[in-house]
C-alpha cells in the first residue's frame, strides 16, 4: 500500500505583479491525496481525492453596471479511481 500527497499553489497580489493601481488579491490551490495498492508487478490501483480552488477579491475600475468590487472564489472537489499500468 502507498499514500501520496501533493499540493501546489500561488498567492498573487495582482498590483505588484502587473504595476496596476487596483488593489486585487488572487490565489490558487491544487491539493491531492492518493491511496494506492500494488495489484501485481505491472499494475497499481488508486483512489484519489483532489481539491482545486482559487479566486480574487479587491477593487478595480468602476465600470457600468457594477461598482468595481470583485469577489469570486471557486471550490472544486473530485474523487477518482484508476490504475497505473507499467509497461
Buried (B, 14 or more C-beta within 10 A) or exposed (E): EEEEEEEEEEEBEBBEEEEEEEEBBBBBBBBBBBEBEEEEEEEBEBEBEBBBBBBBBBEBEEEEEEEEEBEEEEEEEEEEEEEEEEE
